[in-house]
Amino acid sequence: QLAFTLANGFTYVEYYLSRGMHIDDFAPNLSFFFSNGMDPEYSVIGRVARRIWAKAMKNKYKANDRSQKLKYHIQTSGRSLHAQEIDFNDIRTTLQALYAIYDTNAYDEAITTPTEESVRRAMAIQLIINRELGSAKTENFIQGSFAIEELTDLVEEAVLAEFDRLTERGGVLGAMERMYQRNKIQEESLHYEMLKHTGEFPIVGVNTFLNKKGSPTVIPGEVIRSTTEEKEQQIQNLRAFWKRNENQSAAMLNKLKKAAVHNGNLFEELMETVKHCSLGQITHALYEVGGQYRR
């Protein structure tokens, strides 16, 4: 996760620089999103990311102090949420939030769209850590411990090794052409599921320490869905939008297609296109000039 995310970030940096932008004009605005699991390596994911980013920004790109500071957000891992004994999910997200000291999933996300009750509990975990637990009153209350320092070095080493594997495949874009990242993620998922099913990876209430009923999968009492009236209203809104813009939409889509074909600034053009065209119209227009990805 960390290697792929940072590698994507560096790919954006290289692309922006190739378009003539200066590193300090855009690097401070880049931000990253990581996911925290239960493994101890997650306790150092942020500090490893900051270390690698700062070194590259300073030594390779000669960026200023602000550009060297990596902004990131961490959310607790949806993978660690289970449909059996869903009340235990709060325990896992609390521990993951302690790793991140920031963000948390709702305990019932494994079975349904989070309910108001579960979202409040997820918020409470964050608030109690931030307002009641003393660990949030210092920047990093476990910094300096042997385990944290050793894990930092080991995780950094592993990330740099993954960078080498990406480089050998032509960088991020070359590796994507070979579906390296997708295959790697699928392999990891399969490996995790196999360990979970064999019991080699113990998960309390899922494959070990089951309750007297065998910890069956919890079926949600309600699944939040849009009502028929809400769906119909949205469809009517879309048709009204098409009608209001029927005289301008074709011209705007043509401008967008020309920008795509001539390698122009698509984002700038899209900011105008969306005022007159729907997402479906825009997507279809870009398919016409760029084709649609097929595995």
N, C-alpha and C positions, 0 to 999 in steps of 0.2 A: 504493500500500500504506500509506504513512505517513499520508496524508490520511484515507483511509477508516478506518483503525484509531483514530486520534485522534478523528475525528468520532464514531465509535461510543462512545468513552470519554466524550466530553462529553455525548452523548445519555443515557448511563447516569447521569451526574452530575445532569443536569437532572431526570431521572425521580425519582431518589432525593430530591432537594430538594423536588420536588412532593409527595412522600409525607410530608414533614415532618421528614426527617432533617437533621442539621447536617453541613456539609461536612467538618469535621475528624473526624467520627465514622466516616466510611467512605472518604474519599479516600486516606488512607495505605495502605489495604488493596488498592487497585486496582493491577493489574499488567498489562503489555503484552507482546506477543510479535511480534517482527519477523523477517523473513527476509532474509538477506544474499546478494546476487548478486555478479557479477563487476564490475559497473559502478562507476566511481569514486564516484558519488553515495552508494553504500552506506557509504563510509567516514565519512559525517557523519550517518547516519540517526538514531543515538542522540542526538547533541548537538542536532540540530534538534528532535527530539521533546521533549527536556528543556526546551529554550528556549521552545517554544510552550506546553507544559503549565504551566511555572512562571509565565509571564506571565499566562495565563488564571486560574490558581488565585489568584495574588496580586491582580491588578487587578480581575477580574470577580467572583470568589467570595469575596474577602477571607479566603482560607484561611491557615492557619498555615504555618510553615517546613517542617514534615514533609510536609504535604499538597502542597506545591509540588514535592517531589522525586519524579520519575517513576521507577517501578521497571519495568525491562524485561529481557526475555531475547531473545537473538538466536540463531537457528539458521541454518546455511548453507543455501543455496537448493537444493531438490530439482530445480528447473527446470534447473540447470546440470549435473546428472548425466546422462550419456549412456550408452546401451547399447553404443556402439562404443568400443573402446579404454578399457574401464572402469578400467584402472589409472591413467589420467590424471585420473580424478575426484578422487583424493586430492590431486593438485596444486591443483586448483581449490578444494577445500574448505579446504586449508591457507591459501591466499591469502585466502579469505573469512573464515576464522577470525582471520587477522591483522587484518582490518577490525574484527571483533567482539571479538577477544581472548577468545573464550569457547567457542562450541559448534560441533559439526561433524557432518555426515551421514556415514553409511557409504558407501564407494565403490561398493558393488554394489546400492544401493537402487534403481537404475534398472532392475534386472532381477529382483530377488527380495527376499524378506524378509531383512534383514541377517543374515549368518552370524556366528558367534562370532569368527572370524578378522577379519572386516571391522570389527566393532564395536570390537575391541581396537585396530585400526589407527586408527579414528576417535578413540578415547580417547587414543591415543598422540600424535596431532597436537595435541590440546588440552594434554596434559601437557608435551610438549616445549616448546610455546610458553610455557606458564606457568612451567615449572621451569628450562628451559635457555636460552631466548631472552631477552635483556635488555629487550626492548621492553615486556614485561609488568610490569616493575619500577617503572614510572611510570604515572600515571593516564592520560595521553594523550601518547605520545611524538612524535606528529606535529602536536600543537597549535601554532598560531602560524605554520605555513607558509602561503604565499599561497594555494596550491591548496585547502587545507582550509578556510581562512577564506572564500574566494570561493565554494566549493561550499556551505558552510553557508548563506550568504545566498541563493544561487540556489535551493537546495532548500526553504528556508523560504518563499521567495516563491512557489514552485510549489505548496506545500502550502496556503498561504493562498488562492491562486487556485482550487484545487480545493474549498476550503471554500465559496467564493462560488458555485461551480457547484452544490454540494449545497444551499446555502441557497435558491438560485433555484428548486429543485425541491421545496421544502418541508422542508428538513432531511434527516437520515438516513432517517427513516421515510417521508417523502414520496418521496424518491428511490428507496427500495426498492420502493414501490408501482409506480413507473414502470420498475422493473428497471434503473435507471441503473447501479448498482454492478456488477451481474452483466454487463450489456452491455459496460461499460468493461473489465472483466477479460477477457471473451471476445475483445474487439477487440485488446487488448494481446497476448493469447496467439496470436491469428491472425497479427498483425503480426510477432511474434517468430519464429513457425514459417516464415513466408514469407521473412524475411531469412535464416533458417538454410538453407532449401532453395535459395535463389538464390545463396547464398555471399556475399551482401553483409555478413553477420555471420559472420566467420570463427571456426570452432571447430576447434581442432587435433584431428586424428584422427577428426573427424565429417564435415566438408565441405572440409577443406583439410589438407595434409600427411598424406594417408592412407598407411597402410603398404602393402607390396607385394601384400597380399591384398585391398586396397580397404577396409580397416577395417570388416568386416562386423559386424552386430549380434551381441553375445555372448549365447548361449543358456545359461541357468543349468544347472549340473550337477545341482542339486537345488533344489526349491522347498519351503520349510518349510510344512507343513500339519499340522493336527491329525489324529491317528490315528482310525480308526473307533471304537476303544475310548474314546478321550477324548471324542468327540462323543456317544456313547451315554451315557457317564457324566454329561455335562452335562445331557442330556435327562432322565435319571433324577433328577438333583438338582432340576431345575425341577419335575417332577411331584410329587416328595416335598414340595417347598416349597408347591406349590398345596394338597396334601392337608393339610399341617400347619395351613394358614391358611384353610381353606375356610369356617370359621365367622365369621372376622373380615374377610375380604377385601372382601366386598360392602359392608359398612358403611364401611370405610375409603375405598373408591372413591367412595361417595356423598358423604362429607365432602370429598373432594378436588374433586369436580365442583361442589359448592356453593361452595367457596372460589374456584374459577375463575369461576363465573357472577357472584358478588358482588364480584369484583375484590379478593379477599382476598390474604393473604400465601401464595402458592403454595409458595414454597420451604420455609417453615416447616411447611406441611401435608405436603409431600412427604417431609420428614425422618421423619415418622411412617408415611406410606403405604408406603414401601419396606420397612418391617419386616414387612409382611403381604402385599404384592402384588408381582408381577413387573413388569419393564419393559414387557412386552407388554400386560399388563392396564392399567397406568397410561396408556400411550400411547393405547390404545383408548378408555379413559374420557374422556381429554381431547379426543380426536377427536369423541366424541359431543356434547360441549357446545361445542366451539370450531370444529369443522370441520377439514378437512385442506387444506393449502395446495396449490393447483394453479396452474401458470404460466398 
